[in-house]
Amino acid sequence: MSIQRLQSYWGFTAMPFGRSLAPSMLHRHAGHAEAVARIDWCISQHALGVITGEVGAGKTVAIRAATAALDPSRHVVIYLPNPSVGVRGMLHHVVSALGQVPSFYTATLVPQAADALAAEHAERGRTPVLVFDEAHLLDNPQLEAVRMLTNHGMDSGAPFAALLLGQPTLRQRLRLGVLAALDQRIAVRYTLTGMTPEETSDYVTHHQKIAGRTDTLFSNDAITLIHNASRGYPRSINNLAVNALMAAFAKDSNIVDEKAARIAITETGAD
């Protein structure tokens, strides 16, 4: 089934429930708004923050929304999506993003990265914002490198903000004694949980409105099933809603009903 046929059948101007929405078009449920507010505060205070949540809870979406609102003449966002690069790869990325040539020697990369971050703030007037995605996969040497960066001149005020995004295991790891020095540096902690049933309903309605449908498209029973199967997590809601639209299309229905939602749940393995 082509996306074009599905879009045409439902009368959408664009496919709803996609991942490419502009930050201004995102549904701002309470958890999302709170996460964005915490991230904003962390950036304004040049602090270290930890945002955790299950897969698909909206951590990266919240970061996108917060950083999209930043003035690029006053901030530079350095996004590190891949923990598998190790300490050297991580620090290389930071130094390169700030326009410098990374040192060949790993031992000198931490001070080089710290100096580059400080220079960006002092000389160019821009606050670097380091975003470590999938941070629950960072190994202890990488987390220690993060601590050493935040330690650099911290007592006189850090020249940058850092955010660790990860699954709930990140919170547990940070409590380990070996990481106590980093844990003590964390100024902001927030856990993104699933949406309430009412928020899920608003979320589905919001996305179909963006796509050009303001009428009732999903029955209440269908939304209840989607909410329960997704546990209120946006990414899962997106997947289930699209599959339910396909199921309703396949049986030539003009509404996404309970039966279409059940088919979607079975097909996505969300039950």
C-alpha positions as CSV (number, residue, x, y, z in Angstrom):
1,M,0.0,0.0,0.0
2,S,1.5,3.4,-1.0
3,I,1.5,6.3,1.4
4,Q,0.0,8.4,-1.4
5,R,-3.0,6.1,-1.7
6,L,-3.5,6.1,2.1
7,Q,-3.1,9.9,2.3
8,S,-5.6,10.4,-0.6
9,Y,-8.1,8.0,0.9
10,W,-8.3,9.8,4.2
11,G,-8.1,13.3,2.7
12,F,-4.9,14.2,4.4
13,T,-2.8,17.1,3.2
14,A,0.2,15.3,4.8
15,M,0.6,12.0,6.6
16,P,0.0,12.4,10.3
17,F,2.0,10.7,13.0
18,G,5.3,11.1,11.2
19,R,8.7,11.9,12.7
20,S,9.4,14.9,10.6
21,L,7.1,17.5,12.2
22,A,8.6,20.9,12.8
23,P,9.1,21.6,16.6
24,S,6.4,24.3,16.4
25,M,3.8,21.6,15.3
26,L,4.5,19.2,18.1
27,H,1.8,18.2,20.6
28,R,2.7,19.8,23.9
29,H,1.4,17.4,26.5
30,A,2.3,18.0,30.2
31,G,5.3,15.7,30.3
32,H,6.8,17.1,27.1
33,A,6.3,20.7,28.2
34,E,7.9,19.9,31.6
35,A,10.9,18.2,29.9
36,V,11.4,21.2,27.6
37,A,11.2,23.6,30.6
38,R,13.8,21.6,32.5
39,I,16.1,21.5,29.5
40,D,15.7,25.3,29.0
41,W,16.6,25.9,32.6
42,C,19.6,23.6,32.3
43,I,20.9,25.5,29.2
44,S,20.3,28.9,30.8
45,Q,22.3,27.9,33.9
46,H,25.1,26.1,32.0
47,A,24.3,23.0,34.1
48,L,24.4,19.3,33.7
49,G,21.0,17.6,33.2
50,V,19.7,14.0,32.9
51,I,16.5,13.3,31.0
52,T,15.4,9.7,31.1
53,G,12.4,7.7,29.8
54,E,11.5,4.4,28.1
55,V,12.1,3.9,24.3
56,G,9.8,6.2,22.4
57,A,8.8,8.4,25.4
58,G,9.9,11.6,23.6
59,K,13.3,12.5,25.0
60,T,14.8,13.4,21.6
61,V,11.6,15.2,20.6
62,A,11.9,17.3,23.8
63,I,15.5,18.2,23.0
64,R,14.6,19.1,19.4
65,A,11.9,21.4,20.7
66,A,14.1,23.1,23.3
67,T,17.2,23.5,21.0
68,A,15.1,24.7,18.0
69,A,14.1,27.8,20.1
70,L,17.7,28.7,20.9
71,D,19.3,31.8,19.2
72,P,22.2,30.3,17.0
73,S,24.2,33.5,17.5
74,R,24.3,32.8,21.3
75,H,24.3,28.9,21.3
76,V,26.0,26.1,19.5
77,V,24.4,22.6,19.9
78,I,26.7,19.7,19.7
79,Y,24.7,16.5,19.3
80,L,26.4,13.2,20.1
81,P,24.1,10.3,19.0
82,N,26.5,7.3,19.0
83,P,28.0,6.1,22.3
84,S,29.9,3.3,20.5
85,V,32.6,5.7,19.4
86,G,34.3,5.5,22.8
87,V,36.0,8.3,24.7
88,R,38.3,9.3,21.9
89,G,35.5,9.5,19.3
90,M,33.2,11.4,21.7
91,L,35.9,14.1,22.4
92,H,36.9,14.2,18.8
93,H,33.4,15.1,17.9
94,V,33.3,17.9,20.4
95,V,36.6,19.4,19.4
96,S,35.8,19.1,15.6
97,A,32.4,20.7,16.1
98,L,34.1,23.7,17.6
99,G,36.3,24.1,14.6
100,Q,39.6,22.8,16.0
101,V,41.8,19.9,15.0
102,P,41.6,17.1,17.6
103,S,44.8,16.1,19.3
104,F,46.2,12.7,18.3
105,Y,46.8,11.7,22.0
106,T,43.7,10.7,23.9
107,A,45.2,11.9,27.2
108,T,45.2,15.5,25.9
109,L,41.8,15.4,24.3
110,V,39.9,16.2,27.5
111,P,41.8,19.4,28.3
112,Q,41.6,20.3,24.6
113,A,37.8,19.8,24.5
114,A,37.4,21.7,27.8
115,D,39.5,24.6,26.4
116,A,37.6,24.7,23.2
117,L,34.3,24.8,25.0
118,A,35.6,27.6,27.2
119,A,36.9,29.6,24.2
120,E,33.6,29.3,22.4
121,H,31.9,30.9,25.3
122,A,34.6,33.5,26.2
123,E,35.7,34.5,22.7
124,R,32.6,34.0,20.5
125,G,29.9,34.6,23.1
126,R,28.2,31.4,22.3
127,T,27.1,28.8,24.9
128,P,27.9,25.2,23.8
129,V,25.1,22.7,24.5
130,L,26.4,19.1,24.5
131,V,23.6,16.5,24.0
132,F,24.6,12.9,24.7
133,D,21.8,10.7,23.2
134,E,21.5,7.0,24.2
135,A,23.5,8.0,27.3
136,H,22.6,4.7,29.1
137,L,25.1,3.1,26.6
138,L,28.0,5.3,27.6
139,D,30.7,3.3,29.3
140,N,32.3,4.4,32.6
141,P,35.4,6.0,31.0
142,Q,33.0,8.1,28.7
143,L,30.9,9.2,31.7
144,E,34.2,10.0,33.6
145,A,35.2,12.1,30.6
146,V,31.9,14.0,30.8
147,R,32.7,14.6,34.5
148,M,36.1,15.9,33.7
149,L,34.7,18.3,31.2
150,T,32.2,19.7,33.7
151,N,34.9,19.8,36.3
152,H,37.1,22.1,34.2
153,G,36.6,25.6,35.7
154,M,33.3,24.5,37.2
155,D,33.8,26.4,40.4
156,S,34.1,29.7,38.5
157,G,31.0,28.9,36.4
158,A,30.8,26.4,33.6
159,P,31.1,27.8,30.0
160,F,28.6,25.1,28.6
161,A,25.5,23.0,29.3
162,A,25.4,19.2,29.0
163,L,22.4,16.9,28.7
164,L,22.4,13.2,29.1
165,L,19.4,11.5,27.4
166,G,18.8,7.8,28.1
167,Q,16.7,4.9,29.2
168,P,15.8,4.5,32.9
169,T,18.9,2.3,33.5
170,L,21.0,5.5,33.2
171,R,19.5,6.7,36.5
172,Q,20.5,3.5,38.2
173,R,24.0,3.5,36.8
174,L,24.6,7.1,38.0
175,R,23.9,6.0,41.5
176,L,26.9,3.6,41.5
177,G,29.7,4.6,43.7
178,V,32.2,4.8,40.9
179,L,30.1,7.5,39.2
180,A,29.3,9.4,42.4
181,A,31.5,12.4,41.4
182,L,29.5,12.8,38.2
183,D,26.1,12.2,40.0
184,Q,26.9,15.1,42.4
185,R,27.3,17.4,39.4
186,I,23.8,16.8,38.1
187,A,21.6,19.9,38.6
188,V,18.5,18.8,36.6
189,R,16.8,15.3,36.6
190,Y,13.6,14.5,34.8
191,T,11.8,11.3,33.8
192,L,9.4,11.3,30.9
193,T,6.5,9.0,31.5
194,G,3.6,8.0,29.2
195,M,0.7,10.3,28.5
196,T,-2.6,10.0,30.3
197,P,-5.6,8.6,28.4
198,E,-6.9,12.2,27.9
199,E,-3.5,13.3,26.6
200,T,-3.4,10.4,24.2
201,S,-6.8,11.4,22.8
202,D,-5.6,15.0,22.4
203,Y,-2.4,13.8,20.8
204,V,-4.2,11.7,18.2
205,T,-6.7,14.6,17.5
206,H,-3.8,17.1,17.2
207,H,-1.9,15.1,14.6
208,Q,-4.9,14.4,12.5
209,K,-5.8,18.1,12.5
210,I,-2.2,19.0,11.3
211,A,-2.9,16.5,8.5
212,G,-6.1,18.3,7.5
213,R,-8.9,16.3,9.2
214,T,-10.8,18.2,12.0
215,D,-13.7,15.7,12.2
216,T,-13.9,12.6,14.3
217,L,-11.6,10.0,12.7
218,F,-10.7,7.6,15.5
219,S,-13.5,6.2,17.6
220,N,-13.2,6.5,21.4
221,D,-12.9,2.7,21.7
222,A,-10.0,2.8,19.2
223,I,-8.2,5.5,21.0
224,T,-8.6,3.7,24.3
225,L,-7.1,0.5,22.8
226,I,-4.2,2.5,21.3
227,H,-3.6,4.2,24.6
228,N,-3.5,1.0,26.6
229,A,-1.3,-0.9,24.1
230,S,1.1,2.1,23.8
231,R,1.1,2.9,27.5
232,G,0.9,6.5,26.3
233,Y,4.3,6.6,24.7
234,P,4.2,8.9,21.6
235,R,6.3,6.7,19.2
236,S,4.2,3.6,19.9
237,I,1.0,5.7,19.5
238,N,2.3,6.9,16.1
239,N,3.0,3.3,14.9
240,L,-0.4,2.0,16.1
241,A,-2.3,4.9,14.7
242,V,-0.8,4.6,11.2
243,N,-1.4,0.8,11.2
244,A,-5.0,1.4,12.3
245,L,-5.5,3.8,9.5
246,M,-4.2,1.2,7.1
247,A,-6.5,-1.5,8.6
248,A,-9.5,0.8,8.3
249,F,-8.5,1.7,4.7
250,A,-8.2,-2.0,3.8
251,K,-11.8,-2.7,4.8
252,D,-13.0,0.5,3.1
253,S,-14.2,2.1,6.4
254,N,-14.6,5.8,6.9
255,I,-13.6,5.7,10.5
256,V,-10.9,4.0,12.5
257,D,-12.9,1.8,14.8
258,E,-12.1,-0.7,17.6
259,K,-11.6,-3.5,15.1
260,A,-9.1,-1.5,13.1
261,A,-7.2,-0.7,16.3
262,R,-7.2,-4.4,17.3
263,I,-5.7,-5.3,14.0
264,A,-3.0,-2.7,14.3
265,I,-2.1,-3.9,17.8
266,T,-1.8,-7.5,16.6
267,E,0.2,-6.6,13.6
268,T,2.7,-4.4,15.5
269,G,3.0,-6.9,18.4
270,A,2.0,-4.2,20.9
271,D,-0.5,-6.4,22.8
